[in-house]
Amino acid sequence: MTQRFLKEVKQQYEALPYPVRDPAEESRRLIQTIGDNLLVVNHFCYRGRRDFQSGFRCLVAGGGTGDSLIYLAEQLRFFDAEIVYLDLSEASRAIAEQRARQRGLTNIRWLTGSIMDLPALGVGQFDYINCSGVLHHLESTEGGLAALNSVLKDDGAMFIMLYGRYGRREVYDMQALLREYLPRDASIPEKIAMGRKLLAALPATNSFRRNIAMWEWEFAADGFGDVGFYDLLLHSQDRCFDVPEIYALAAAEGLHLAGFPMRGERYDPCKLVTDPAVRQRLASMPLPQRQALAEQISSTLRTHEFYLTRRDHTVASLADEDSALLLFWSLLGRHRWMAEQIRPGQAFTYEDGDRSFSMVGNEVCRALLTAMGGNTPIHRIYEQVVATVPGATREVARRELHAIYEFLHPAGYLYILEPGSHGTKLPDYLRSEYVC
Ligand SMILES: C[S@@+](CC[C@H](N)C(=O)[O-])C[C@H]1O[C@@H](n2cnc3c(N)ncnc32)[C@H](O)[C@@H]1O
């Protein structure tokens, strides 16, 4: 029989709450966990049509020190909503509670316990469940997902993060080495001290050593330090998944994979290779196979972050021409500015921290971008383009819009929503605390 929780996992998170957070920081910044952004949830899980103003219930399962919890509670602060926090670790909960107090959030209900207890807890049904970086630490990921599903409403959605198989290869090599090397009865501090010594002594040929730059921030002194070292390399229960395994996990619970928010392009193999013949073959494959191959081709996906829904066809679509479009993330509120940057025939490069993209625009593209402020229905956008751009037809506008969408949406810069719902049925992301 599956255990309610793993003793060693609870011990770890009581001693080393993860991620490391200082509640005093709440007065200086809001951590935005993108999968929990309600505009994004709305797009992938509610066809862009959800009204979040009344009665929205969220569960943050394995909420840790509170990142997703705080972000959800902040977005729903002015709406009638309830956010339930559940975690095994009392030490993690104490930090999350301090963070919520620091922000004056009063819309959270606090529970200490296991995800496996959910079917019997009597906490009601939820519209949205966040479970990020947790299910792969349970004795049974499948059992954990079933427990979450037992409290999900019929039209509800989950955001799940699980470790990726190919992007963490060297981590599993290092975990195996440490398991062999460390005395079984060593305490947590002894394991960390001896583990760090071994890591420092490794030759340059070692697989983890070779890739250490990818992981170092996790356990550096100015990163998560010893907490990160233990979580990454010494965890007693750590399972990883590839794309086919994610589909299988979802299917076993009758759930649909609604998408990979913000990182859709990383699951498109055609964006990873340049050879036209290879691209053509990849493009001819069904979506789950394409996504599986993208993971293997890039082999850099350390985590999978995705939505699961009970109902199928929950993702918003350009075919719904009564919907509107909103430029988002660092482009929020900048649709007119963006349109002005487009010089027909010339490449425009947008720099956004460590990301950047280039597009070559035209007059149609300019006119389309101007209307991406979240209020104009797509059918009216087409009419405006035809009326204002000499020679443009509805078909040209449609084709151009699809091209822009395919370019901006997978990277998280463009979403579909009900006209006028931003700031009314959805939180107003132009408020100063949300500007990113
Ligand atoms: C890696 S942390 C992730 C925390 C948080 N979800 C985040 O993304 O920041 C894993 C969390 O899952 C919790 N956890 C592990 N097993 C659990 C279980 N069976 N039920 C509830 N929480 C659990 C741990 O206590 C820990 O706080």
The ligand as an ORCA input file, in Angstrom:
! r2SCAN-3c Opt
* xyz 0 1
  C      10.810     21.091     -3.888
  S       9.628     21.684     -2.747
  C       8.579     22.623     -3.836
  C       7.838     23.704     -3.111
  C       6.910     24.550     -3.991
  N       5.894     23.761     -4.628
  C       7.670     25.370     -5.000
  O       7.599     25.059     -6.201
  O       8.335     26.342     -4.618
  C       8.654     20.238     -2.429
  C       7.606     20.462     -1.362
  O       6.701     19.339     -1.383
  C       6.350     19.009     -0.041
  N       5.883     17.605     -0.026
  C       6.597     16.493     -0.288
  N       5.807     15.404     -0.177
  C       4.561     15.860      0.139
  C       3.319     15.232      0.393
  N       3.180     13.920      0.339
  N       2.262     16.010      0.683
  C       2.382     17.371      0.772
  N       3.546     18.009      0.543
  C       4.625     17.273      0.244
  C       7.640     19.246      0.724
  O       7.413     19.391      2.099
  C       8.173     20.503      0.044
  O       7.729     21.669      0.695
*
